[in-house]
Amino acid sequence: MVKGILEKYDRLVPRYTSYPTAPQFHAGVDGSMYRDWLTSLPEDMPLSLYVHVPFCDTMCWFCGCNTKIINRYSPVEAYLETLLREIDLIADILGPKRTVDHIHWGGGSPTILRPDHIRRLAGALHNRFSFAPDAEFAVEIDPRDLGDDSLRALAESGVTRASLGVQDVNGQVQRAVNRIQPVDVTRHVIDTLRSLGVDRINVDLMYGLPYQTVEGMKNNVDTVLTMQPDRLSLFGYAHVPWMKTHQKKIPDEALPGRDGRHDMMMTAAGGLMAQGYRWIGLDHFAREDDAMTRALDAGELHRNFQGYTTDPCPALIGLGASSIGSLPQGYIQNHTPVRTWRAAIEAGEPGIAKGVQLNDDDRLRRAIIERLMCDLKVDVKAVCEAYGCTPETLIPAFDALKPMEPDGVCTIDGWTVTIPEHARILMRTVAAMFDKYLAPDAQRHSRAV
């Protein structure tokens, strides 16, 4: 990619883990509406569950998640009690024991839970829902200070996939972002998980962190590959200190520029592909025999709040403070302050803060954006026919895309839009042309590169 083109199209755009995106969520979608949405789900519709644990014992300064730093365990224990009540509340609203195909615990750090509480939370989910025989149960893991007792509790609870945050193996970078994590610690957790039967391993790396270099990124990839993960995610650090004030601790002058970020991303991607990993979507990599690669080849890859996924379930139930759910009718998000969320649950009401109800145009544009983000290609006419409309309604989006074509950012053939491989890193910019809500250079979003 010519660097002048990068500069031209490196815009502030969403990551499109949903459409409409989070800025469109509003308080008009409340707990009462959510109840109606839940009760109208067909009884045979499989569900996905997302459980959010919003606590960490240290703040990683690059973090963009909803989390709270604690130095006592009592808030976690109290949170778990409310979470168990929410599980019962939502399960009661849904009715007879529902089938679950996918489970994901995120945070924060779900592994901040003590071993007996890991078992208790997993047990509550098993008691109130029917896990499909081939259900995927994934947990985000912070390898630091994680004892083998906790790993055994995860395995005994039925976890099938572990996602480990690594970010960078260089000591200077780790100190600059307040995340000290020796390689041996990460390796021990992965080896122990595999010995316990949890053999689907994801690893997260980041580029764009302070003091990172291209050579350092190559070393990150080489080091992580010795642990033989099934999948890797390569996320670009989003420096948004006006939204996440702890990011102000990262010195601006230590951050790589646009060209440096691009070179790091491409170096890492090249190293992974040279070792047999497929580049999937924007920032995921998987082995050829992985379920995510098979989903990509079958045109069945999806994108949700956890990133790229093989999960086809039309209903994702969010549990816990700040968690986001997705239903056929729209999106919902729980209250972020634990106190507010807890008050709603104790009153016997879903802890909904906001959301957005989808209309037909939203569903159409969401489908188009998802295919671009997953496949780098979309037949807009075919999607429109599936949604009972004509592609002419999207002519303004095509008019916005046409100036990108001579720059090699996309190609347009009739109603089909394709993002060339060399422009993959700009897919968010291309997808944004179909976003009718996006304000130019909205400060809420991060740059495409």
ZIVENZI-V112147 format. One line per field, one symbol per residue. phi: phi as a letter, one per 40 degrees, with the letter a starting at -180 (. if undefined). psi: psi as a letter, one per 40 degrees, with the letter a starting at -180 (. if undefined). A space follows every 50 residues. Layout:
phi = ???
psi = ???
This chain:
phi = .ccccdccbcbcbccfcaadcddccacccbccccdccccccdccccbbbb bbbcbacacccccbccabcbbbcdcccccdccccccdcccccccgddccb bbbbbbafbdccccdccdccccccccccbbccdbccbbbcbcccfbcccc ccccccchcbbbbbcbgaccccccccbgbcaddcccccccccdcccgcbb bbbbbbbgccgcbccccccdcdcccccfccbbbbcccccbccbbcccccc cdcccccdccccccdcccccccccbgcccbgcabbaccccccccccccgb cbbacchcacccccbbccbhdgcbbbbdcibbbcdccdccccdccccgbd cccaiaccbcccccccccccccccbgaaccccccccbgabcdcbddcccc cdcccccgcabbbgbbbbbcdcbdcbccccdccccccccdfcccbcccb
psi = hhddddddegihiiefeihiideeiiedhaddddddddeehidehiiihh hhhfiieihheeheihihhieiedddddddddddddddddddddaihihh dhhhhaaagdeeiidddddddddddddeihhidfhhhihhhhehfhiddd ddddddeehehhhhhdciehddddddefghgidddddddddddddeegeh hihhiiieiheiiddddddddddddeefidiihghhhhggeedgddeeeh hdeehiadddddddddddddddddeeihhhbdeihiideidddddddefe iihaeeaiiehehehhhhhiheihihiddaiihihdhdddddddddefii fhdiahhiidddddddddddddddefihgdddddddefiiedeedddddd ddedddeediihgbehhhhideedeeddddddeeheehhhfhediiid.
